[in-house]
């Protein structure tokens, strides 16, 4: 029944709309893919899901997070993943499709959004995906030490990352949850003069010894508001392979690391709980 409902809705190009805690949630059908949908919250695109091909990643930043998931372990090895922020569970579906038998925990504060997505875009019943409706930091605190191969943070409230998810104390919890050699990947959004992004690099550098950043060059040059993906670990990062993959994406990006990334941060100070602020609100033109 659920699959037929999805096919019928896509065929008639009818959006599905529901009010959730974060605002007005819309599932808009993809006219080029019969059972693919884009999730928007108050008009801001959040996720794209193809139920027929969950390994397909449409959004630029989600493709980069997918590359990181691909590089987190040798091919086909199951992962243990914590997703902070659920959206339409795009990355959890991707990992389940590309690495069968992976065990994943999704933490999403917006309970009505979770119910909406699970009803309209059902998860594969065979996927080992557990969803908790709670605050990201509170949910992270319940994960045991050294459990995760990969922690992905993609948390936005009103198109802004909450302040308490931007600090060294928060990243200390992330590192506690990661096993030795595990990866942390965060979707960050900023625009000129990139104060938030530089501060997040400095914050991560205070907790993790190895960092890399990938984004569209125009974002890194401060010419427009956009997404950047920050990668951190206690081990040497697969920078060369990540660079190759990002460079061959439909929308090619750049990877910064080492001295170049430190220079980009420009001496920014690490953010603590006492000084934390939400990420900047995107200009209205971003979603037009």
C-alpha positions in Angstrom: 0.0 0.0 0.0 2.7 2.5 1.0 4.7 1.8 -2.2 1.5 2.3 -4.4 0.7 5.5 -2.6 4.2 6.8 -3.3 4.0 5.9 -7.0 0.5 7.5 -7.4 1.6 10.7 -5.7 4.7 11.0 -7.8 2.7 10.3 -11.0 0.3 13.2 -10.2 3.2 15.5 -9.0 1.3 16.3 -5.8 3.2 17.6 -2.9 2.5 16.2 0.6 2.3 18.8 3.3 2.2 18.6 7.1 2.8 20.9 10.0 5.7 19.7 12.2 7.5 21.2 15.2 10.0 22.9 12.9 7.4 24.5 10.7 5.6 23.5 7.5 7.1 20.2 6.1 6.6 19.5 2.4 7.5 16.5 0.3 7.8 17.6 -3.3 8.0 14.9 -6.0 11.0 14.7 -8.3 9.6 14.8 -11.9 12.7 13.0 -13.2 12.6 10.1 -10.7 9.3 8.2 -10.2 9.6 7.6 -6.4 12.0 10.4 -5.4 11.1 13.3 -3.1 12.6 16.5 -1.8 11.8 17.4 1.8 11.4 21.1 2.6 10.9 22.8 5.9 9.3 26.3 5.6 10.6 26.4 2.0 14.2 25.4 2.8 15.3 22.2 1.1 16.4 19.7 3.7 16.8 16.3 2.0 16.3 14.4 -1.2 15.3 10.7 -1.2 14.9 8.2 -4.0 13.0 5.2 -2.6 14.0 3.1 -5.7 17.6 4.1 -5.4 18.6 5.1 -1.9 22.3 5.2 -2.9 21.5 8.2 -5.2 22.5 11.4 -3.5 21.2 14.6 -5.1 22.3 17.4 -2.9 25.8 18.6 -3.2 26.7 18.5 0.5 25.0 15.1 0.9 27.2 13.7 -1.9 30.2 14.8 0.1 29.0 13.2 3.2 28.4 10.1 1.2 32.0 10.1 0.0 33.1 10.3 3.6 30.9 7.3 4.5 32.4 5.4 1.6 35.9 6.2 2.9 35.2 5.4 6.6 36.1 1.7 6.2 37.0 -0.7 3.4 34.2 -1.4 0.9 31.3 -3.5 2.1 32.3 -3.5 5.7 29.3 -2.7 7.9 29.6 0.6 9.9 28.2 1.8 13.2 26.9 5.3 12.5 25.3 8.0 14.6 23.3 10.6 12.6 22.7 13.9 14.5 19.7 15.4 12.6 17.4 13.1 10.7 15.6 15.0 7.9 14.3 12.4 5.5 17.1 9.9 6.7 18.9 10.3 3.4 22.4 9.4 4.7 21.1 6.6 6.9 19.3 5.1 3.8 22.6 5.5 1.8 24.7 3.7 4.3 22.1 0.9 4.6 22.1 0.5 0.8 25.9 0.7 0.3 27.0 -1.1 3.5 24.4 -3.8 4.4 24.3 -5.0 8.0 25.4 -1.5 9.2 23.9 -0.5 12.6 22.7 3.1 12.7 21.3 5.5 15.3 19.4 8.6 14.1 18.8 11.4 16.6 16.1 13.9 15.4 14.4 16.3 17.8 11.3 16.9 15.7 9.1 14.0 16.6 6.2 14.9 14.2 8.7 15.2 11.4 10.0 11.7 12.2 6.4 10.4 12.1 5.7 12.2 8.8 8.8 10.9 7.1 8.4 7.4 8.3 4.8 7.3 7.1 5.3 8.9 3.7 8.9 7.6 2.9 9.1 4.3 4.8 12.5 3.0 5.8 13.5 -0.5 4.6 12.3 -2.8 7.3 15.5 -4.8 7.0 17.7 -1.8 7.7 19.2 -1.6 11.1 18.2 2.0 11.7 17.0 3.2 15.1 15.4 6.6 15.3 15.3 8.6 18.6 13.2 11.8 18.9 15.3 13.9 21.2 17.9 16.7 21.2 21.0 15.9 19.3 23.4 16.5 22.2 21.1 14.6 24.6 20.9 11.7 22.3 24.7 11.7 21.8 25.2 11.5 25.5 23.3 8.2 25.5 25.7 6.5 23.0 28.4 4.4 24.7 32.1 5.3 24.5 33.9 4.2 21.3 30.7 2.8 19.7 30.7 4.7 16.4 32.8 4.4 13.2 31.2 7.6 11.9 29.3 10.5 13.5 27.4 12.8 11.0 26.1 16.1 12.2 23.5 17.8 10.0 21.3 19.7 12.5 19.4 22.8 11.6 16.6 24.6 13.4 15.1 27.3 11.3 17.9 26.9 8.8 20.5 27.5 11.6 22.7 25.1 13.6 21.8 25.4 17.3 24.5 27.0 19.4 25.0 24.1 21.8 26.1 22.0 18.8 29.0 24.2 17.9 31.3 24.1 20.9 34.4 22.2 22.1 32.3 20.6 24.8 29.9 19.2 22.1 32.8 17.9 20.0 34.4 16.3 23.1 31.2 14.2 23.4 31.5 13.4 19.7 35.1 12.2 20.2 34.1 10.1 23.2 31.5 8.3 21.1 33.9 7.6 18.2 36.1 4.5 18.2 39.8 5.1 17.7 40.2 6.0 14.0 36.5 7.0 13.6 35.4 9.9 11.6 33.3 13.0 12.4 31.6 14.8 9.5 29.5 18.0 9.9 27.4 19.9 7.5 28.1 23.6 8.1 26.4 26.6 6.5 27.9 30.1 6.3 28.4 33.1 4.1 30.7 36.1 3.9 32.7 36.9 6.0 32.7 33.2 7.0 33.2 33.9 10.7 31.1 30.9 11.8 33.0 28.5 9.5 36.4 29.7 10.6 35.3 29.4 14.2 34.1 25.8 13.7 37.4 24.9 12.1 39.2 26.3 15.2 36.8 24.4 17.5 37.3 21.1 15.8 41.1 21.7 15.8 41.0 22.0 19.6 39.5 18.5 19.9 40.8 16.5 16.9 44.3 16.4 15.5 43.3 15.8 11.9 41.0 18.0 9.9 39.8 18.6 6.3 37.1 20.8 4.8 35.3 20.5 1.5 33.1 23.0 -0.2 32.4 24.8 -3.4 35.3 27.2 -4.2 32.9 30.2 -4.3 31.8 29.5 -0.7 35.4 29.1 0.5 36.2 32.5 -1.2 33.4 34.1 0.7 31.4 35.0 -2.5 28.2 33.4 -1.5 26.3 31.6 1.3 26.5 27.8 1.1 27.4 24.5 2.7 30.8 23.2 3.7 31.5 19.7 5.1 34.1 19.5 7.9 35.8 16.2 8.4 37.8 15.4 11.7 39.5 12.4 13.2 42.3 11.2 15.4 43.9 9.4 12.4 45.3 10.5 9.1 42.5 11.4 6.7 42.0 10.0 3.2 42.5 13.4 1.7 43.8 12.3 -1.7 40.8 10.1 -2.4 38.3 12.5 -1.0 39.8 15.3 -3.2 39.5 13.0 -6.2 35.8 12.2 -5.5 34.8 15.8 -4.7 36.6 17.1 -7.9 34.6 14.7 -10.1 31.2 15.5 -8.6 28.5 17.0 -10.8 29.2 20.2 -8.9 33.0 20.0 -8.3 34.4 21.2 -4.9 37.7 21.8 -3.3 39.3 20.1 -0.2 41.4 22.1 2.2 43.6 20.5 4.9 46.9 21.0 6.7 48.5 24.4 6.6 46.1 25.7 4.0 43.1 24.9 6.3 44.9 26.5 9.3 45.5 29.6 7.2 41.9 29.7 6.1 40.8 29.6 9.8 42.8 32.8 10.2 43.5 32.5 13.9 39.8 32.1 14.9 39.2 31.2 18.5 37.6 27.9 19.5 33.9 28.1 20.5 32.9 27.0 24.0 29.5 26.5 25.5 29.8 29.9 27.1 30.5 31.7 23.8 28.5 29.6 21.4 26.0 31.2 19.0 23.8 29.6 16.3 25.1 29.5 12.8 24.0 32.6 10.7 20.6 32.6 9.1 20.9 32.2 5.3 19.7 35.2 3.2 16.2 34.8 1.7 17.7 34.7 -1.8 19.4 31.3 -1.1 16.1 29.4 -1.4 14.6 31.3 -4.4 
